[in-house]
């Protein structure tokens, strides 16, 4: 708990410390709605997905995250609506995020270009009694659970055709104080919710009659924090079995190996249901304190047997 607590206090109370604040998912290519509202309605049919992630298994207080996404196109196929519910817990802190999405798309270059908007409410809560203070009696630390609700809004662009997709988004435009500090000093000197920029893309390359190759990437940027890039390469067999690997850049400056190397397996169980699992092998020095990270995902498409699906399985 000591390692997590030290990191946690630095994030919440340290002066102007910046870092990635959003929940992280290895199977990002199946979680586009949570960080790009323009993706809403792009899957042709209504769909719902759920992901659970347990990061750094074996390390007390390590991050645990869940996200549920639902989105659907309206009858004219130009408007898409969606919603995301995200839960993220790190040590004594818990975050719930509720997001509503709207997208408007129009045909461009044999594909669909969409503009998306979202509104969100995020609830931060810290159970201070679960922490062990390094210096007892420090007046800057609370003793009772505290919480804060922050509204926000965001926007995004997303293009998709049968060969590739690309998108850019800024899910949270406003900054907010999440320090829980009510002293006389200026609270802007403490922890704030910062803007996160996302750029993503992927394409499908046929290899023979029964195999497809699908590379994809996700780049995340936050001011004063290192750029984070996930690079994925997956093979799709018979349009049912996915086998892939992801390299996540980052980690610590001493090993320079990156943050993790991840394995992904997915299978199309029925025409409506797809399930998958991922495992992250930690490359940074954090590997000395945990036994890896695992993640499971389940997708469901609301469609009848006679309805034809083109690309939602891939994009």
Secondary structure as UniProt FT lines:
FT   HELIX           2..13
FT   TURN            15..16
FT   HELIX           28..30
FT   HELIX           32..34
FT   HELIX           37..39
FT   TURN            40..43
FT   STRAND          47..54
FT   TURN            57..58
FT   TURN            60..61
FT   STRAND          64..73
FT   TURN            75..76
FT   STRAND          79..90
FT   TURN            91..92
FT   STRAND          93..108
FT   TURN            109..110
FT   STRAND          111..126
FT   HELIX           128..130
FT   TURN            136..137
FT   TURN            139..140
FT   STRAND          146..160
FT   STRAND          164..170
FT   STRAND          176..177
FT   HELIX           187..189
FT   STRAND          192..193
FT   STRAND          196..203
FT   STRAND          205..207
FT   TURN            208..210
FT   STRAND          211..222
FT   TURN            223..224
FT   STRAND          228..237
FT   TURN            238..240
FT   STRAND          241..248
FT   TURN            253..255
FT   STRAND          260..268
FT   STRAND          273..282
FT   HELIX           285..288
FT   STRAND          293..301
FT   TURN            305..306
FT   TURN            312..314
//
